[in-house]
Structures are given as structure tokens and as C-alpha cells.
Amino acid sequence: MKQLLKGIFLLLTTVLFVNCNSSGGKNLVAGDNYGKTYSIGDNAMSEKLQILAKAYSMQNTDELVKHYDAEFLGENGVESTRKWLESMDSISMEPYVIIPVKLEGDPDTKILAWSKEERHYKNGSYEKLDLMEFFNFNKEGKVDKFRQWKAIDSANFGKSYGGKFIGKKDNEYSGRPLVFSDRNEVAIIEKLIKDYNEMNIAEFAEPFADVATLNDYKGNAMKMEKKDMAGIFNDYKSVNWVPYAIVPLKIYNTDAASGVQVMSKETRVFKNGKVWEKELFEIFYFNLEGKITSMTQFARDL
């Protein structure tokens, strides 16, 4: 009986060992590595990440960059890293999960790390983050790829949404927060300002819809076609529009139409010698095609 039990135990152990996978998961990125599996990687890379985290937390740039591939850092990588770290009184990165994995046939070790991070900036700002990060350690043991995902755990850091849209009358969007829009509006406004200052009529009119409404600070509303916009510059000898801030916003959970707030100072020199100078607050409304359909302007004298 004892021998029989030993035999059964040995058989079970063998079955368990055979059925215990040493690899798993799957790479689903199209290419040569599609379908390949992952296995647990070299734990020495996990220890390297802890050393890296310590240097980072001590704001020791010279030690930190030793763990990064020179090509990945780039020409100004060391100094930009130093400048960023020195912008803080203190920073702490505390990994609480580190998982090294290797992709079938790949000599690199990929580290998946979860960590808590706190940043106390010299300007008084504070960030508290919960991070999930990916570090790729190449065969030389240097980081040559990095990605970061974060959950914000701080009212001081801010959120990706906030405020409240109310509207002139109650509507289906009343009470919703606002979010940043990112359909290239900032670049479009920057080019619009450049073309305006150069009084480049054709380029200035380009981002507007076929018909746009311009509401000036005096309450005048002008519907203009692109071909009519040349008239804006008729009386000017020169213009100088200097932006202070460009803020693209949209209402949360709506279509992609957006409003871009532009705070600026503008000087207009007329052909008759008169000088017009004001600080401006303007809202440019972008439709679903990314064209400016209207502009509303407010102004104050300097």
C-alpha cells in the first residue's frame, strides 16, 4: 500500500509539473512577434529598477542616467532630466509591484511596475500619483523604452475635467463639466495669429468656415465669407496680436465641436496714424469639420 501511495504521489507530481505552464499571455501587435508568448524574465532587472527608483527619488541625475540607453536619452536628455528633477524640492518613487517578463525570442527584459509617486515642486505645486509603468531593459541592461499610465490622487494636481457648463437657457448640456479639446485647435490659432500679424489675407481666411460670424467688442455682428475677409485689413498699416493664453475646451460627453478661449493684447496702427491698443478675450468656435464658425470678442483699454 505504501508503495502504491508513493507511485500515485509521483504520478500526480509529474502531471502537475507537465501542466504547469512556464509561459503565457500573447503579443497581439501585428508583425514578426505576433502571437508569441511571454515568460518570467530575469529578476536582476527588477533589482536594477529598484536602484533606478532610488536614484530618481534622491534626484541624483548622474546616477539615474547610467541606467538609460544613450540613444534613448538623446542629445539633451541628461540636462533636461536634471532640469526637471531640480524643479522639485523632493520626489519619491516607491514601487510596490515589479514584474519582469520576456517575449519569446527577444533578449530584452520588460518590466511592468506599479508605484506610488509624490512630487513637491519648488513653485509650490504638489502631485500625488498612482502609476503603472513599462520599462524595456535591453540586453546591456539599459532602459531604451518607457511608457507611463497614471491615476491622479491629488486635488492639487488637477483633473482632466472640471468647471460647469450652464448656458444662457437650460438645455440637455446644462450642468456638465468641461474638458480640454485636442483637435489641433491651438496650432490653428497660433498660425491664425501669425498670418494676421503678417496681414496674409489668403492664409488668414483659410481656417474659417465658408461663412463665419464675427462679434466684436462693441456688440456688432458681421457675417463674412472668406472672400470678404480681405476688407479687415483695408485701414491698417500694421497689426500686432500677441497671445497670453490659448485654451481649447468642449462640453463633456458631446460631439467634437469646441470653443477656444484666447487671451491677448493687440495693437493696430492705422494708415491715418491712429493707434488702437487693447487687451482682448476672444472665443473662437470650431465646428465638427475643424473650421471656425464664429468669434466673440471682449476688450478693455490699456
C-alpha positions, 0 to 999 in steps of 0.5 A, a space after each residue: 500500500 505504501 508503495 502504491 501511495 508513493 507511485 500515485 504521489 509521483 504520478 500526480 507530481 509529474 502531471 502537475 509539473 507537465 501542466 504547469 505552464 512556464 509561459 503565457 499571455 500573447 503579443 497581439 501587435 501585428 508583425 514578426 512577434 505576433 502571437 508569441 508568448 511571454 515568460 518570467 524574465 530575469 529578476 536582476 532587472 527588477 533589482 536594477 529598477 529598484 536602484 533606478 527608483 532610488 536614484 530618481 527619488 534622491 534626484 541624483 541625475 548622474 546616477 539615474 542616467 547610467 541606467 538609460 540607453 544613450 540613444 534613448 536619452 538623446 542629445 539633451 536628455 541628461 540636462 533636461 532630466 536634471 532640469 526637471 528633477 531640480 524643479 522639485 524640492 523632493 520626489 519619491 518613487 516607491 514601487 510596490 509591484 515589479 514584474 519582469 517578463 520576456 517575449 519569446 525570442 527577444 533578449 530584452 527584459 520588460 518590466 511592468 511596475 506599479 508605484 506610488 509617486 509624490 512630487 513637491 515642486 519648488 513653485 509650490 505645486 504638489 502631485 500625488 500619483 498612482 502609476 503603472 509603468 513599462 520599462 524595456 531593459 535591453 540586453 546591456 541592461 539599459 532602459 531604451 523604452 518607457 511608457 507611463 499610465 497614471 491615476 491622479 490622487 491629488 486635488 492639487 494636481 488637477 483633473 482632466 475635467 472640471 468647471 460647469 457648463 450652464 448656458 444662457 437657457 437650460 438645455 440637455 448640456 446644462 450642468 456638465 463639466 468641461 474638458 480640454 479639446 485636442 483637435 489641433 485647435 491651438 496650432 490653428 490659432 497660433 498660425 491664425 495669429 501669425 498670418 494676421 500679424 503678417 496681414 496674409 489675407 489668403 492664409 488668414 481666411 483659410 481656417 474659417 468656415 465658408 461663412 463665419 460670424 464675427 462679434 466684436 467688442 462693441 456688440 456688432 455682428 458681421 457675417 463674412 465669407 472668406 472672400 470678404 475677409 480681405 476688407 479687415 485689413 483695408 485701414 491698417 498699416 500694421 497689426 500686432 496680436 500677441 497671445 497670453 493664453 490659448 485654451 481649447 475646451 468642449 462640453 463633456 460627453 458631446 460631439 467634437 465641436 469646441 470653443 477656444 478661449 484666447 487671451 491677448 493684447 493687440 495693437 493696430 496702427 492705422 494708415 491715418 496714424 491712429 493707434 488702437 491698443 487693447 487687451 482682448 478675450 476672444 472665443 473662437 468656435 470650431 465646428 465638427 469639420 475643424 473650421 471656425 464658425 464664429 468669434 466673440 470678442 471682449 476688450 478693455 483699454 490699456 
